[in-house]
Amino acid sequence: MKDNIKILCCCGAGICTSNYLKEEIEDRMKQEKIKNVKVVICRVTDLEEQVGSADLIATTVELKNPSDVPMVRALGIMLDDNAAKKALDEITAIVKGL
């Protein structure tokens, strides 16, 4: 695993759902005892300029990936516990594989 991992949480406005997603990812990283992850929120319109420094994109909206950075559609975190677990499991697996 890399020393420092940056996850971009992306939603339409970069405020509400991306902030909730950020908190959920940070909680999961604490549970997994992964300390080298920085989670940053951004708007869809800012994604292209920020993606260059990211290791993973977690998004609540459907969008075309502007790079070769892994991307997880994490809308499930907002829907129900099973969908949230699936999205967080996928994010965790990618982080552990970096």
C-alpha positions in Angstrom: 0.0 0.0 0.0 1.2 3.5 -0.8 2.4 5.8 2.0 -0.2 8.5 1.3 -3.5 7.9 -0.5 -5.8 10.6 -1.6 -9.5 9.8 -2.2 -11.7 12.4 -4.0 -15.3 12.4 -3.0 -17.3 13.9 -5.8 -20.9 15.0 -6.1 -22.8 17.6 -8.1 -22.3 20.6 -5.7 -19.4 19.2 -3.6 -21.3 19.9 -0.4 -23.9 17.6 1.1 -23.6 14.1 -0.4 -19.8 14.2 -0.9 -19.4 15.3 2.7 -21.5 12.4 3.9 -19.5 10.1 1.7 -16.3 11.5 3.1 -17.4 10.8 6.6 -18.4 7.3 5.8 -15.1 6.5 4.1 -13.1 8.1 7.0 -15.1 6.0 9.5 -14.4 2.8 7.5 -10.7 3.6 7.2 -10.5 4.0 11.0 -12.3 0.6 11.4 -9.8 -1.0 9.1 -6.9 0.8 10.9 -5.8 2.5 7.7 -4.2 5.8 8.7 -2.6 7.0 5.5 -5.7 8.1 3.6 -6.8 11.7 3.0 -10.3 12.2 1.9 -11.1 15.4 0.0 -14.5 16.6 -1.3 -15.0 18.2 -4.7 -17.6 19.2 -7.3 -18.0 17.4 -10.6 -16.9 20.5 -12.3 -13.6 20.5 -10.4 -12.8 16.9 -10.9 -10.6 17.2 -14.0 -8.3 19.7 -12.3 -8.1 17.7 -9.0 -7.9 14.1 -10.4 -4.2 14.3 -11.1 -3.3 14.2 -7.4 -5.9 11.5 -6.6 -5.5 7.7 -6.1 -9.2 7.0 -6.1 -12.4 8.7 -7.0 -15.6 8.0 -5.0 -18.7 9.6 -6.6 -22.4 9.7 -5.9 -23.2 10.8 -9.4 -22.7 8.9 -12.7 -19.9 10.4 -14.7 -17.3 9.6 -17.2 -13.9 8.9 -15.6 -11.5 11.7 -16.8 -8.4 9.6 -16.1 -7.1 6.1 -15.3 -7.6 6.7 -11.6 -9.9 4.0 -10.2 -13.5 5.2 -9.7 -16.2 3.8 -7.4 -19.9 4.8 -7.9 -20.8 5.1 -4.2 -24.4 6.3 -4.4 -25.3 3.1 -2.5 -23.9 4.8 0.7 -26.9 7.0 0.6 -29.5 4.3 -0.1 -29.3 1.4 2.3 -27.0 -0.6 4.6 -26.3 -3.4 2.1 -25.5 -1.0 -0.7 -23.3 1.1 1.6 -21.4 -2.0 2.7 -20.8 -3.0 -0.9 -19.5 0.4 -1.9 -17.3 0.8 1.2 -16.0 -2.8 0.7 -15.0 -1.9 -2.9 -13.3 1.4 -1.8 -11.4 -0.5 1.0 -10.2 -3.2 -1.4 -8.9 -0.6 -3.8 -7.1 1.3 -1.0 -5.5 -1.8 0.3 -4.4 -2.7 -3.2 -2.7 0.6 -3.8 
